[in-house]
């Protein structure tokens, strides 16, 4: 039996319950694989999508998260350019809480003098406790962190060319204490950490003055039957 944990029906979301009458072949495949897709093209410009909430880790101004028209395509964007270096805006999907999960997105680093970062969050407990992987177009690297009691600690790092103004795909996979990070379909980071072992929410992360676009959010439930 397929199982999703704490997933509610919200606009723009295909919920994988194995019942998908009238769906496309791709949607039926996602249903079989227990995947939930949130497509931001279905939301109104200028608003935070339903089912999401925002927060900020460490300091600085809150993020400005809203649907933006990017050359004819509606995306979720973080547009506040507060340059506080230790500022980490978050946009969290509150409708999902999963322990073993694969979360992915298509992102574009648009602008930023201090940083041009795009991140994915998983096993999110609150704004001070979660796992996060992020790609940075200014530093050309990919990193995996844990934020514990509000303090960010690096788990792994990899050099990676991340082009600003270009769409990339980022994916974080967690099963038990094993964490894997992929970028543009390639496995980049493979690590282990046992800090957060309970189910948690997923979402997006940026840093400092990063202006970042996110096209979608895919959440695959990897809980064992």
C-alpha positions in Angstrom: 0.0 0.0 0.0 1.3 3.5 -0.9 1.7 5.7 2.1 2.1 9.5 2.4 2.5 11.2 5.7 0.5 14.3 6.7 -0.2 15.5 3.1 -3.3 17.7 2.6 -4.9 18.7 -0.7 -3.8 22.2 -1.7 -4.1 24.0 -5.1 -1.4 23.1 -7.6 -0.5 19.9 -5.9 -0.7 16.3 -7.3 -1.0 14.1 -4.3 0.3 10.5 -4.8 -2.4 8.3 -3.5 -2.3 5.8 -6.3 -5.7 7.0 -7.5 -5.2 9.4 -10.4 -8.1 9.1 -12.9 -7.6 11.5 -15.8 -3.9 12.1 -15.1 -1.2 12.2 -17.7 1.2 9.3 -18.0 3.8 11.3 -16.1 1.4 12.0 -13.3 0.4 8.4 -13.1 4.1 7.4 -12.9 4.5 9.8 -10.0 1.5 8.4 -8.2 3.0 4.9 -8.5 6.3 6.2 -7.1 4.7 8.1 -4.2 5.7 11.5 -5.5 4.0 14.8 -4.7 4.6 17.6 -7.2 3.9 21.3 -6.4 3.8 23.3 -9.6 4.1 27.1 -9.0 2.6 28.0 -12.4 -0.9 27.4 -11.0 -0.6 30.2 -8.3 -1.4 33.9 -8.4 1.5 36.3 -8.9 2.4 38.4 -5.8 1.3 35.9 -3.2 2.9 33.1 -1.0 1.6 29.7 -2.2 -1.1 28.1 -0.1 0.3 25.6 2.4 3.6 27.4 2.8 5.0 29.5 5.6 8.1 31.6 6.0 10.8 31.9 8.6 14.4 33.2 9.0 17.4 31.5 10.7 20.0 33.6 12.6 19.2 37.2 11.8 18.4 40.0 9.4 15.2 40.8 7.7 12.6 38.1 6.9 12.6 36.8 3.3 10.2 38.1 0.7 8.7 34.9 -0.8 6.1 35.3 -3.5 5.1 34.0 -6.9 6.8 36.0 -9.7 6.5 36.1 -13.4 9.9 35.1 -14.8 9.8 35.7 -18.6 6.4 34.2 -18.9 6.8 31.4 -16.3 5.5 31.7 -12.8 8.0 30.8 -10.2 8.4 31.0 -6.4 11.0 33.8 -5.7 12.9 35.1 -2.8 13.5 38.8 -3.6 14.5 40.6 -0.3 18.2 41.7 -0.8 19.1 42.3 2.8 22.9 41.8 2.8 23.2 40.4 6.4 25.7 37.6 5.9 24.2 35.3 8.5 20.7 35.6 7.2 18.9 32.5 6.0 15.4 33.0 4.7 13.2 29.8 4.7 10.0 28.9 2.9 8.5 25.7 4.3 5.9 23.4 2.9 3.7 22.8 6.0 1.5 20.1 4.4 4.2 17.4 4.5 6.1 15.7 7.3 8.4 12.8 6.2 11.4 11.1 7.7 12.9 9.2 4.7 12.4 11.6 1.8 13.7 12.7 -1.6 13.1 16.4 -2.3 14.0 18.2 -5.5 13.6 21.5 -7.3 14.5 23.4 -10.5 16.2 26.6 -9.4 17.9 29.7 -10.9 20.3 31.9 -9.1 19.3 35.4 -10.3 21.3 38.0 -8.3 23.2 38.8 -5.2 26.4 40.6 -4.2 27.1 38.6 -1.0 25.6 35.3 -2.1 23.7 33.7 -4.9 22.4 30.6 -3.1 19.6 28.1 -3.6 18.9 25.5 -1.0 16.6 22.6 -0.1 15.5 21.8 3.5 14.5 18.4 4.9 13.6 17.0 8.3 12.7 20.5 9.3 11.7 20.7 13.0 11.8 24.5 13.3 13.8 27.5 12.0 16.8 26.4 14.2 16.9 22.7 13.5 17.0 21.0 10.0 19.2 19.6 7.2 19.9 21.8 4.2 21.9 21.4 1.0 22.7 24.5 -1.1 24.3 25.4 -4.4 26.1 28.7 -4.7 26.7 30.5 -8.0 29.3 32.9 -6.6 31.3 30.3 -4.8 30.8 27.5 -7.4 30.2 24.9 -4.8 27.6 22.6 -3.3 27.4 22.0 0.4 25.5 19.9 2.9 24.8 21.3 6.3 22.8 20.7 9.5 21.4 23.7 11.4 21.3 22.6 15.0 20.1 25.0 17.7 20.4 27.8 15.2 24.0 27.1 14.4 25.0 26.0 10.9 27.5 23.1 10.7 29.0 21.8 7.5 28.7 18.0 6.8 30.2 17.9 3.3 31.4 20.1 0.5 32.0 19.7 -3.2 33.4 22.1 -5.9 30.7 22.5 -8.6 30.2 25.0 -11.4 26.8 26.7 -10.8 25.9 29.2 -13.5 23.9 32.2 -12.6 20.9 32.9 -14.8 20.6 29.2 -15.8 18.1 26.6 -14.5 19.6 23.8 -12.5 18.1 20.8 -10.7 19.0 20.2 -7.0 17.9 17.1 -5.1 18.4 16.0 -1.5 17.8 12.3 -0.5 17.7 11.1 3.1 17.2 7.5 4.3 17.9 6.8 7.9 21.3 8.5 8.6 22.4 8.4 5.0 22.2 11.7 3.0 22.9 12.1 -0.7 22.9 15.3 -2.8 22.5 15.5 -6.6 22.8 18.4 -9.0 21.6 18.3 -12.6 21.2 14.5 -12.3 24.7 13.8 -11.0 25.5 12.4 -7.6 27.7 15.0 -5.9 27.7 14.4 -2.1 27.3 11.1 -0.2 27.5 11.4 3.6 26.1 10.2 6.9 24.8 12.1 9.9 22.5 11.1 12.8 21.6 14.5 14.3 17.9 14.6 13.1 16.2 11.2 12.9 12.5 12.1 13.1 10.1 13.1 10.4 10.1 16.7 9.4 8.9 19.2 6.9 10.7 20.2 3.6 11.1 23.5 1.8 13.4 26.1 0.4 16.4 28.1 1.8 18.5 31.1 0.6 21.2 33.2 2.1 21.9 36.9 2.6 20.9 39.0 -0.5 20.4 36.0 -2.8 17.6 36.5 -5.3 16.6 33.0 -6.3 13.8 31.5 -8.4 12.3 28.0 -7.7 10.1 26.5 -10.5 8.6 23.6 -8.5 9.0 21.2 -5.6 8.9 17.5 -5.9 8.6 15.3 -2.7 9.1 11.6 -2.9 8.1 9.6 0.2 10.8 6.9 0.7 9.3 5.3 3.9 9.5 1.6 3.9 6.3 -0.3 3.7 
